[in-house]
């Protein structure tokens, strides 16, 4: 008589991730950058460093990913240094805010 093989059980760990939350490693993979470049961008406040969750894992928003992508393009394509990228993004944000105010004012 042959013994039947017992099925093996695998333990699966699931994480609850809020919509639009991206892990640090995935940010680097999507943008093709290393952790060192991400650290430089955080240091120069290209994006604001997010607060870690209770387990200490840092998640970035889709907005942060978009902003970081714009900053990387400014740095790579135009050769702007990191402090300049930070200033340029702030100015672009301000222009967008003013355009929105003009749009809202003209629709009143």
Residue, then its C-alpha position, 0 to 999 in steps of 0.5 A: x500500500x502506498x501512502x498518499x502525499x499530504x498536500x503542503x500548506x503555504x503561508x500567505x501574508x496579505x497587506x492592506x494598501x491604501x489606493x494610490x500608495x506606492x512602496x519606496x522600492x516600487x517608486x524607484x523601479x517605476x522611475x528607474x532610479x536608485x535609493x540614493x537618488x530618491x534620498x537626494x530628492x527627499x533631502x531637497x524636498x522635491x517631494x515631501x517624505x511621507x510618514x511611515x505606517x505603523x509597521x514602519x513601511x513608507x508609502x508614497x502617493x501617486x501625486x508624489x510619484x508624478x511630482x518626482x517624475x517631473x523633477x527627474x525630467x528637469x534634472x536629466x533633460x535640462x541639467x538643472x541641479x537639485x536645488x534648482x529643481x526644487x525651486x522650479x517645481x515650487x514655481x510651477x506649482x504656484x503658476x498652476x495655483x494662480x491659473x486655477x484662481x483665474x479660471x475660478x474667478x472668470x467662471x463667477 
